[in-house]
Amino acid sequence: MLKATSDEVRELEVLMKRAPKAHIRRKAMALWNLAQGRSQREVAVFLGASRASIQDWKRRFETEGVAGLELRPGRGRPRQAQLEEVEAVLRQTPHNFGIPQTRWTLELLTQVVPSLKGFTPSGVWRVLHRYGLSYKRGQPVVHSPDPAYVQKRGFEDSASRSHPKPGANGLAVHG
Protein backbone atom coordinates (compact mmCIF):
# COMPACT_ATOMS: atom_id res chain seq x y z
CA MET A 1 0.00 0.00 0.00
CA LEU A 2 1.19 3.48 -0.87
CA LYS A 3 0.90 6.24 1.68
CA ALA A 4 -0.08 9.29 -0.33
CA THR A 5 -2.06 12.45 0.35
CA SER A 6 -5.32 13.06 -1.47
CA ASP A 7 -3.57 15.69 -3.61
CA GLU A 8 -0.90 13.18 -4.61
CA VAL A 9 -3.56 10.58 -5.46
CA ARG A 10 -5.38 13.15 -7.66
CA GLU A 11 -2.08 14.04 -9.33
CA LEU A 12 -1.37 10.34 -9.99
CA GLU A 13 -4.83 9.97 -11.48
CA VAL A 14 -4.21 12.89 -13.86
CA LEU A 15 -0.77 11.54 -14.79
CA MET A 16 -2.01 8.03 -15.51
CA LYS A 17 -4.59 9.46 -17.93
CA ARG A 18 -2.80 12.42 -19.50
CA ALA A 19 0.98 12.20 -19.07
CA PRO A 20 2.64 12.58 -22.49
CA LYS A 21 5.18 9.82 -21.77
CA ALA A 22 3.93 6.23 -21.64
CA HIS A 23 6.39 5.16 -18.93
CA ILE A 24 5.06 7.88 -16.61
CA ARG A 25 1.43 6.86 -17.29
CA ARG A 26 2.32 3.26 -16.45
CA LYS A 27 4.13 4.13 -13.23
CA ALA A 28 1.36 6.52 -12.18
CA MET A 29 -1.22 3.77 -12.79
CA ALA A 30 0.78 1.38 -10.62
CA LEU A 31 1.12 3.91 -7.81
CA TRP A 32 -2.53 4.96 -8.03
CA ASN A 33 -3.56 1.30 -7.68
CA LEU A 34 -1.24 0.93 -4.69
CA ALA A 35 -2.84 4.02 -3.14
CA GLN A 36 -6.26 2.38 -3.62
CA GLY A 37 -5.11 -0.49 -1.40
CA ARG A 38 -4.12 -3.10 -3.97
CA SER A 39 -1.07 -5.23 -3.23
CA GLN A 40 2.22 -4.92 -5.10
CA ARG A 41 1.69 -8.43 -6.42
CA GLU A 42 -1.76 -7.59 -7.83
CA VAL A 43 -0.48 -4.42 -9.47
CA ALA A 44 2.56 -6.23 -10.91
CA VAL A 45 0.36 -8.94 -12.46
CA PHE A 46 -2.13 -6.38 -13.78
CA LEU A 47 0.57 -4.26 -15.46
CA GLY A 48 2.84 -7.12 -16.51
CA ALA A 49 5.71 -5.70 -14.46
CA SER A 50 7.91 -7.30 -11.85
CA ARG A 51 7.24 -6.79 -8.17
CA ALA A 52 10.76 -5.38 -7.88
CA SER A 53 9.86 -2.66 -10.40
CA ILE A 54 6.68 -1.82 -8.51
CA GLN A 55 8.68 -1.58 -5.27
CA ASP A 56 11.28 0.65 -6.93
CA TRP A 57 8.61 2.97 -8.38
CA LYS A 58 6.91 3.18 -4.97
CA ARG A 59 10.18 3.93 -3.15
CA ARG A 60 11.17 6.61 -5.66
CA PHE A 61 7.72 8.24 -5.51
CA GLU A 62 7.81 8.30 -1.71
CA THR A 63 11.26 9.91 -1.66
CA GLU A 64 11.21 12.12 -4.80
CA GLY A 65 7.54 12.64 -5.56
CA VAL A 66 6.37 12.91 -9.17
CA ALA A 67 9.93 13.68 -10.31
CA GLY A 68 10.83 10.11 -9.31
CA LEU A 69 8.66 8.77 -12.14
CA GLU A 70 11.03 10.11 -14.83
CA LEU A 71 13.66 7.89 -16.38
CA ARG A 72 17.12 8.48 -15.03
CA PRO A 73 19.91 9.36 -17.45
CA GLY A 74 22.66 6.89 -18.16
CA ARG A 75 20.43 3.89 -18.67
CA GLY A 76 21.15 1.42 -21.45
CA ARG A 77 24.15 0.76 -23.59
CA PRO A 78 26.25 3.83 -24.41
CA ARG A 79 26.28 4.89 -28.05
CA GLN A 80 29.27 3.66 -30.00
CA ALA A 81 29.06 5.99 -32.98
CA GLN A 82 30.67 9.36 -32.46
CA LEU A 83 29.00 12.29 -34.23
CA GLU A 84 32.28 14.20 -34.53
CA GLU A 85 33.99 11.29 -36.32
CA VAL A 86 31.08 10.75 -38.70
CA GLU A 87 30.82 14.45 -39.57
CA ALA A 88 34.60 14.78 -40.05
CA VAL A 89 34.56 11.96 -42.60
CA LEU A 90 31.39 13.05 -44.38
CA ARG A 91 32.79 16.55 -44.95
CA GLN A 92 35.54 15.04 -47.10
CA THR A 93 35.46 13.02 -50.29
CA PRO A 94 36.33 9.32 -50.36
CA HIS A 95 39.39 10.28 -52.45
CA ASN A 96 40.94 11.84 -49.33
CA PHE A 97 40.94 8.37 -47.77
CA GLY A 98 42.47 6.63 -50.79
CA ILE A 99 39.15 5.32 -52.07
CA PRO A 100 38.64 5.69 -55.83
CA GLN A 101 35.01 6.79 -55.57
CA THR A 102 33.29 10.15 -55.56
CA ARG A 103 30.40 9.34 -53.23
CA TRP A 104 30.10 7.76 -49.83
CA THR A 105 28.21 4.52 -49.43
CA LEU A 106 27.03 3.10 -46.13
CA GLU A 107 29.52 0.24 -46.50
CA LEU A 108 32.41 2.65 -47.09
CA LEU A 109 31.53 4.59 -43.95
CA THR A 110 31.92 1.38 -41.90
CA GLN A 111 35.43 0.99 -43.32
CA VAL A 112 36.58 4.58 -42.75
CA VAL A 113 34.84 5.84 -39.58
CA PRO A 114 36.47 4.09 -36.59
CA SER A 115 33.38 4.20 -34.40
CA LEU A 116 31.24 2.60 -37.17
CA LYS A 117 33.45 -0.46 -37.66
CA GLY A 118 31.35 -3.61 -37.44
CA PHE A 119 28.06 -1.81 -38.17
CA THR A 120 25.70 -3.12 -40.83
CA PRO A 121 24.57 -0.73 -43.58
CA SER A 122 21.17 -0.42 -41.90
CA GLY A 123 22.92 0.32 -38.61
CA VAL A 124 24.93 3.11 -40.27
CA TRP A 125 21.71 4.49 -41.77
CA ARG A 126 20.11 4.53 -38.28
CA VAL A 127 23.15 6.36 -36.86
CA LEU A 128 22.94 8.99 -39.59
CA HIS A 129 19.20 9.36 -39.01
CA ARG A 130 19.67 9.66 -35.23
CA TYR A 131 22.14 12.50 -35.73
CA GLY A 132 19.84 14.30 -38.19
CA LEU A 133 21.98 13.43 -41.23
CA SER A 134 20.38 12.06 -44.37
CA TYR A 135 21.66 9.53 -46.85
CA LYS A 136 20.57 9.35 -50.43
CA ARG A 137 22.04 6.59 -52.52
CA GLY A 138 23.55 8.00 -55.71
CA GLN A 139 22.80 6.55 -59.10
CA PRO A 140 25.91 5.49 -61.03
CA VAL A 141 24.32 5.98 -64.46
CA VAL A 142 21.36 8.04 -65.59
CA HIS A 143 18.91 5.99 -67.62
CA SER A 144 15.89 7.26 -69.48
CA PRO A 145 13.05 5.35 -71.10
CA ASP A 146 12.92 8.07 -73.78
CA PRO A 147 14.21 6.59 -77.07
CA ALA A 148 15.47 10.03 -78.12
CA TYR A 149 17.38 10.50 -74.85
CA VAL A 150 20.82 10.12 -76.42
CA GLN A 151 20.04 12.73 -79.09
CA LYS A 152 18.54 15.14 -76.56
CA ARG A 153 21.66 14.89 -74.43
CA GLY A 154 23.75 15.87 -77.45
CA PHE A 155 25.03 12.52 -78.67
CA GLU A 156 24.52 11.91 -82.38
CA ASP A 157 25.52 8.28 -82.66
CA SER A 158 27.26 5.57 -80.67
CA ALA A 159 30.70 6.64 -82.00
CA SER A 160 30.27 10.15 -80.63
CA ARG A 161 29.14 9.06 -77.16
CA SER A 162 32.62 9.44 -75.75
CA HIS A 163 32.95 12.94 -77.25
CA PRO A 164 29.85 15.05 -76.73
CA LYS A 165 29.15 18.10 -78.84
CA PRO A 166 30.72 21.31 -77.59
CA GLY A 167 28.43 22.82 -74.97
CA ALA A 168 26.54 19.55 -74.38
CA ASN A 169 26.68 17.97 -70.95
CA GLY A 170 28.35 14.59 -70.75
CA LEU A 171 27.10 11.79 -68.55
CA ALA A 172 28.54 11.73 -65.08
CA VAL A 173 29.75 8.36 -63.93
CA HIS A 174 29.96 7.95 -60.16
CA GLY A 175 31.35 5.04 -58.27
N, C-alpha and C positions, 0 to 999 in steps of 0.2 A: 504494500500500500504506500502511496505517495502522500506525504504531508505537504499540502499546498493550500494557500489562501484562496478565497473565492475569486479574487482578481486574477491570480495565476491560473486557476482552472478556466476562467473565461478567456484568458489570453491563449491558453493551450487549445481551447475549442476553436478560436478564430484561426490560429496557426494551422491546425489540422485540416481546416477547410479551405484556407486562402493563401497559405504561404507559397511563394513562387517556386521554391525549391522542393522537389519531391522528398529528399531525405529529411527535411525539416518537418514536412507534413506527416511523414511516417513516425518520426520520433515523438512529435506532439500527440499523435493518436495513441501511441503506446503510453505516454505519460498521463494523458487524459483518462485512459482506461484504468491505469493504476490509481489515479485520484478518485475514480468511481468505486474503488474497492476490489477490483479484480486482482487476481494473483499474478505474479511475474510469469509463472508457467502458462496460465491462460492467455495472457497477452502475447507471449512468445509464440505459442501455437497459432493464435489468431493471425498474427502478422508474418509468420514464417521466419522469425528471427530466433537467435539463440537467447537463452536466459541470461548468459553473460553480457550480451549486447544490451538487453533490457536493463540489467543492473547498472551497467556503465552509463547509459543514458539517464537513468534515475539519479545516480550519484552526481553526474555533471550538472544536471538541472538543479539539484539541491544546493550545490556549491556555487555555480556560476549563473543560474537563472536561464533565461531564454538564450543568452549568448552561448551557453554550453551545448546548444543543439547544432551549431555550425560545425562543419568539418574543420579539422585542424590542419594547418599546412604541413607539408613534409610527408604526407602519406603516399604510399605507392613507390614504384620503382622510379628512380631519377631518370630524367631524359638523357639519352646518350648523344643525340645529335646536337651540335653546337651551332647556333644561328650565325655567329661570327665567322666560323669556318666555311659554312655553306655560302654565305654572302660573298666572302672573299674570293671563293672559287668562281661563283656565278658571274662576278663582275669582270672576269677575264675570259678569253677565248680558249678553247681546248688546245690550240696551237702553243700557247704559253706553257703547257704541261707536256709538250712533246707528242701530242695526239693529232694525227693528220685529219682532223675533222673541223668543221666550222660551227657546229651546233652541239650543245650538250644533250646527252641522252640520260635517262635515269640510271642506266647501267654504268655509264662513264662516271657519273657522280659518285657511285659506290667505290670506284677504283681510285678516285682522286681525293675526295674529302675524307680525311682520317676518321672522323666520328661517324661516317656513314658506311664504313667497311662492314660487310656481312649483312647489310640490309637488302631486302628484295626490292625490285622496282616499285611495287605497290607501297612498300614501306617508305621509300624515298619520296614518293608522291605525297603520302600522308604527312611526312615531315615538312615538305614544302607548303602544303596546304595549312598546316598548323601555324607556320610562321607567316602566313599571309602572302606567300609567293605562289605564282601560278606556273604551270608547265603546259606548254602546247607543243605537241610532237610536230616537228617539221616534216614537210614532204620533200623527198629527194628529187622528184621529177614532177613537173606540172603536166598533167594529161587533160585533154579536152575531148569530149565526144563530137565536137564540131569537125566535120571532114575538111573544112577550109582553114582549120586552125594554123597549119604550117604556113599557108600563104599569108594569113592575117598577121602572123608574127614576123613576117618579112623574109621567109625562106621560100625560094622559088622552086627548087627541086632538091632531091636527096643529096646531090653533089655539093650544093651550096649550104647545107645545114651547118657545116663547121665554120663557114664564113658568112655571117649575116650581112645584109645590105648595110651600107653606112647609115647611121642614125637609127637602125632597128635594134631592138633589145634582144640580146641572146638569152638562151635558157640558162638559168642558174642551177648548177648541180651542187647539192649539199650532201655531205656525208662521206 
